[in-house]
Structures are given as C-alpha cells and as structure tokens.
Amino acid sequence: MTWRVPTYRIVDGEKIDGAWCLDRQDRPLRILLTEIGDAVDGGGPVVTAEMHAEVLDYFGRGDQGVRREEERRAVLHADDPVERGRPVLVSYETVYPQGWPEEPGLFVLRNDFPARITYAGEHYASVLHGYWSLSAADASARSRIRDAPSGREAQELGGEAARRKDWPEARLAVMAGLLRAKFTQHPRLAEVLLSTGDARISYTGISESPFWRDVPDSRGRNWAGRLLELTRAEQVARQTAGLA
C-alpha cells in the first residue's frame, strides 16, 4: 500500500505549503485515528471504511513480519546465554613487599604472579619473565631477563633491551601461549581462573602498557583480560569431552 502524503496543512481554512510532511509509517496511524467521514488532519483525504480496513491489514502484516523476524533471530542467535552473565571482574595490581600470601586468591591472574612455566623449550619464573625475555632481540639480554629476581625486574630489564623487529605482530600469540602454559601447568591456578565463570575480566593497574590494561580511554585495549577469558574458555573446553 502506498500512502500519498500532502506537503501542506490547512489552518483556519488557509492552505499553508511545506509546513507539514509525514512519513509512510506515520500516515496509516493518522488515518486509523480519524473518524469515517472526516478528513485526515482536517485537510487530508476523507476517511472511508475501506481505508480503515486497509490500515488494519497493513498493521497486521507488519506484526506478522515482526514475529517472523523474531523467529529468525531466535534461530540465528540460538547460542546466546539464557541468563545474564556475571558482573565484570576487576583484576587489580598489587605489591607484596614481604612476598605473596599463601592464598593469593584472584591475584594469581596477574602476569607477575610467580608461577614457574615451561614455554617454547625454556623455563620462566612468571608470565612477565617469559614475555619480556622473548621480546628481546639479543640472546644475552633474553638470558638476563629470564633470570631476573622478580617479574617486575624482568619487565624493567626487558623494557631497556632492544626489541625483536617482529614483536608487534607476535606478542599477542606469545602472551596467549604463556597464559595457556601457566594455567595448564598449574591446575590450582586454573581452578581460580575457572571460578570467575563467564565474567568479563578487566585487567587494571599502572605497571603494564595500556595495550594490556583496561584503561578508561582509547588507549586501553585490555588484551591481558581478554586473553585470560580465552584461556578460561580453553580450560572449560579441555575439561569437556569432545570439545578439545
């Protein structure tokens, strides 16, 4: 059905051009709200019973279209969670001058948490040790970073060393591999990660680059948090028959 839309309006018997223009969706409703025998908005076409019937049919077909679209989306989005997910989990940076507590809880998610891992044939005291050691272009620098007393010292040494030329392209895959090694080789740490459920992980702090952190501006990429979520999903798949 095509609705002809006037581009004028009658005010006190006077025709005013260009003062009023309705779109095609609004026009049928105005016709339906007008009594049979009356003119639409006082200056439009005189409404008939046939026009009312056409409008009702028009809206009925629209409702059917909405239902069909809802059914189609239900199929396309069939994997959407039924229930709302958990609130955002914020991973805070912390410092323990006297050493990490016996039960550090969610702090095990941090990249500087001491958890010895084996990755690409080398042993590292933490994810930060592995990340910064592998980023260095020089073999001697890699060894110094790998053997640093703490993750933060490894980061400082790594920041001073010359970087591999391909590091910008490789670093995400390396970080993903280091996190995978950490939580695969330390089942107790994996339990902590899995306890976060489906929560989005916001990795905050000040020591690591905004590329890794959740920063409230355009610099923040939260890649550490996102890769933790990926690692968590891989752990779930690994524990489920036929998924990994």
Phi, psi and omega in degrees: 000134178248126180259125178278127187250118178289148177250033177217173181216143178261118178238116182053043177079001181253133179277123179246111183287143172068011183271348187208131177212124181254151176275173186294331181283329182282327185299313180301321180296320179294323177296316182295327181278354180264134179295148176300131181097346178264157177274139178298123179057024175081339183227006181265197180292152177283129186282137177242167177298324179297321178295319177300316181297319179296321180294316179298320176296320179300312180292324179298317178294327177294318178297320178298320178296321178297316180297318179297320179293321178297319178295320179296317180292327178299325178286313183294327182254031185297340182268005177296141177300140179287320182255158178292140182288175180291159175297161179300134176261122180263122177265110184268147172282144178213163179230131176241093182301329181266010180104157182293144178293162182297324177240085185283352178061227184290350178293347176293345179285344184288147182291338179269000179296130183289105177217106186294129182228157173248126182213129179052040176082001179241159178251135181228145183283341179198172176298320179298320176303312182294316183298309185286328176296314182290340180283340186284142180281330186264136182297320180293323177295320179300320180293317180298317180293316180301324185265010181299147183298332182215167179297321180293323177291325175297321179296317180295317178296320180294324179293333180275340184278157175290138184270149171300144182295328183269009186297318179304325180278334187262340193298324179296316180295322179294314179298318178299318179294321179293318178294321178299317179296317182302310187274346173277321183276350179230086183304325180294323177291324178298324178298321178295315179298316180294333180294346179281355176061230181256018182295141170291135183258118178261110184266109186248187180132192179229341189282326183264159183300148175303338176303325182265338189259163174269096183252136184285046171205185187292346181284329186289121180252341179055036182294328178297315178296319181293321179288330173296320178296319178296315179299319178299315179297322178295322178296318178298314180297323181294329181273355183252125184301131174084001181255345180207000000 
